């Protein structure tokens, strides 16, 4: 009977985590008029359909819903979120180093994309419009917070809390990469290593804020590159 209860419990948790991942996609989708484009003309046509109040409403609503769901998920997985841990210089340096490490690896991905893809970048095109504000907020703040709460807090130290820390970090990083795209390419390799870096920061500091900071830094640096290209 106990075994059956555990099975239903973990099925419920798996469904809950899947819903969290689905809901956290909404802010990202609403931060751009279209997620991929084949031409600049296609972007212009999509941008004409944008309703900014609707996009902002959806971003705020689903960010709050997702955060609340992650909060309860961490409680159920016995890793209650604590944001009051004292920030130290050492932990901040470690987090920033993880973000820089992720960015250095992503440079290879970015060069590969620019070399092999003649299509315009939806992110660069969006940065040329007033939708740059919600896009930047999603990439630098909303995305890192929601993703770290799900993957590092919920999965690494929740679902995999009884495993060896390095095993938990690596498994979580693979899930993190696969959740974005299961294609085995340079980008997948980058996400796995980035996940390992953020997971290590969380394991070492015990402070989810530091994992979020590292993730935010890894998104901010390539964003600066894209902004420079968009506004040049």
C-alpha positions in Angstrom: 0.0 0.0 0.0 2.9 2.3 0.9 4.6 1.6 -2.4 1.4 2.4 -4.3 1.1 5.7 -2.5 4.7 6.6 -3.4 4.0 5.8 -7.0 1.0 8.1 -7.1 2.9 10.7 -5.2 5.8 10.8 -7.7 3.4 10.7 -10.7 1.7 13.8 -9.2 5.0 15.5 -8.7 6.1 14.7 -12.2 2.9 16.2 -13.6 3.3 19.3 -11.4 6.8 19.9 -12.5 5.8 19.4 -16.2 3.1 22.0 -15.7 5.6 24.4 -14.1 7.9 24.0 -17.2 4.9 24.6 -19.5 3.7 27.7 -17.7 7.2 29.3 -17.5 7.3 29.3 -21.3 4.6 31.9 -21.4 6.7 34.9 -20.3 9.3 34.0 -22.9 6.7 33.7 -25.7 5.0 36.9 -24.8 8.3 38.8 -24.7 8.6 38.6 -28.5 6.0 39.0 -31.4 7.1 35.7 -32.8 9.5 33.0 -31.6 11.3 32.3 -35.0 11.4 34.1 -38.3 12.5 33.4 -41.9 12.7 37.0 -42.9 12.5 40.5 -41.6 9.2 41.0 -43.4 7.7 38.1 -41.4 8.8 39.8 -38.2 7.3 43.1 -39.3 3.9 41.5 -40.0 4.0 39.6 -36.7 4.9 42.8 -34.8 1.8 44.5 -36.2 -0.4 42.0 -34.2 1.3 42.7 -30.9 -1.0 44.0 -28.1 1.4 45.2 -25.4 -1.0 45.3 -22.5 -2.0 41.7 -23.2 1.6 40.6 -23.5 2.5 42.3 -20.2 -0.5 40.9 -18.4 0.3 37.4 -19.6 4.0 37.8 -18.6 3.1 39.0 -15.1 0.3 36.5 -14.5 2.2 33.4 -15.5 5.4 34.5 -13.7 3.4 34.8 -10.5 1.6 31.5 -11.1 4.8 29.6 -11.9 6.6 31.1 -8.9 3.8 29.9 -6.5 3.8 26.5 -8.1 7.6 26.2 -7.7 7.4 27.3 -4.1 5.0 24.5 -3.2 6.9 22.0 -5.3 10.1 22.7 -3.3 8.1 22.3 -0.1 6.7 18.9 -1.2 10.2 17.9 -2.3 11.7 18.8 1.1 13.8 21.7 -0.2 11.9 24.7 1.1 13.1 27.9 -0.5 15.0 30.3 1.7 15.9 33.7 0.3 17.3 35.2 3.5 20.7 33.5 3.3 23.4 36.1 3.8 25.2 37.1 0.6 29.0 36.9 0.8 31.6 38.2 -1.5 32.9 34.7 -2.2 29.5 33.4 -3.2 28.9 36.4 -5.5 32.3 35.9 -7.2 31.5 32.2 -7.7 28.1 33.0 -9.2 29.6 35.6 -11.6 32.4 33.2 -12.6 29.7 30.6 -13.4 27.9 33.1 -15.6 31.1 34.1 -17.3 32.0 30.4 -17.9 28.7 29.8 -19.5 29.1 32.9 -21.7 32.5 31.8 -22.9 31.2 28.5 -24.0 28.2 30.1 -25.7 30.5 32.3 -27.8 31.2 29.1 -29.8 27.4 28.5 -30.2 26.8 32.1 -31.3 29.6 32.1 -33.9 28.3 28.8 -35.2 24.8 30.3 -35.5 25.9 33.5 -37.2 28.1 31.5 -39.7 25.6 28.8 -40.6 22.3 30.7 -40.4 21.3 33.3 -43.0 18.0 34.0 -41.3 17.6 37.2 -39.2 17.6 36.8 -35.4 14.2 37.3 -33.8 15.9 38.6 -30.7 17.9 41.2 -32.5 14.9 42.3 -34.4 12.8 42.5 -31.2 15.6 44.6 -29.5 15.0 47.2 -32.2 11.4 47.8 -31.0 9.7 48.9 -27.8 9.3 45.2 -27.0 13.0 45.2 -26.0 12.0 46.0 -22.4 9.9 42.9 -21.8 12.4 40.8 -23.7 15.3 42.0 -21.5 13.3 41.5 -18.4 12.5 37.9 -19.4 16.1 37.1 -20.3 17.8 38.7 -17.4 15.3 38.4 -14.6 12.2 36.3 -15.1 13.8 33.4 -17.0 16.8 32.8 -14.7 14.5 33.0 -11.6 11.9 30.5 -12.8 14.4 28.1 -14.4 16.7 28.0 -11.4 13.8 27.4 -9.0 12.6 24.5 -11.1 15.8 22.8 -12.1 18.2 23.6 -9.3 15.9 24.0 -6.3 13.1 21.7 -7.4 14.9 18.9 -9.3 18.6 19.0 -8.2 18.0 19.4 -4.5 14.4 18.1 -4.5 13.9 15.1 -6.8 17.5 14.1 -6.7 18.3 15.2 -3.1 19.2 11.6 -2.0 21.8 11.1 -4.8 25.4 12.0 -4.7 25.7 15.8 -5.3 27.6 15.5 -8.5 25.3 12.9 -9.9 22.3 15.2 -9.0 24.0 18.1 -10.7 24.8 16.2 -13.9 21.4 14.6 -14.2 19.7 18.0 -13.6 21.9 19.6 -16.2 21.0 17.0 -18.8 17.3 17.5 -18.1 17.9 21.3 -18.3 19.5 21.0 -21.7 16.9 18.5 -23.0 14.0 20.6 -21.8 15.2 23.4 -24.1 16.1 21.2 -27.1 17.0 17.5 -27.4 19.0 18.0 -30.5 22.6 16.9 -29.8 24.6 19.9 -31.0 26.9 22.5 -29.7 24.0 24.4 -28.1 23.0 21.3 -26.2 26.6 20.8 -25.0 26.7 24.4 -23.9 23.4 24.1 -21.9 24.7 21.0 -20.1 27.9 22.7 -19.0 26.0 25.8 -18.0 23.6 23.7 -15.9 26.6 22.1 -14.3 28.0 25.5 -13.4 24.8 26.8 -11.9 24.2 23.5 -10.1 27.6 23.7 -8.6 27.1 27.2 -7.4 23.8 26.2 -5.7 25.5 23.1 -4.2 28.5 25.1 -2.9 26.6 28.1 -1.5 23.2 26.6 -0.7 21.8 29.9 -1.8 19.4 29.8 -4.8 19.9 33.5 -5.3 23.5 32.8 -6.3 22.4 30.2 -8.9 20.0 32.8 -10.3 22.7 35.5 -10.4 25.0 33.2 -12.4 22.2 32.3 -14.8 21.3 36.0 -15.1 24.9 36.9 -15.9 25.1 34.2 -18.6 22.0 35.6 -20.3 23.1 39.3 -19.8 26.5 39.0 -21.6 25.2 37.6 -24.9 22.3 40.0 -24.7 24.8 42.9 -24.5 26.4 41.6 -27.7 22.9 41.3 -29.4 22.0 44.9 -28.2 25.3 46.2 -29.7 24.4 44.6 -33.0 20.8 45.7 -33.0 21.6 49.3 -32.1 24.7 49.7 -34.2 
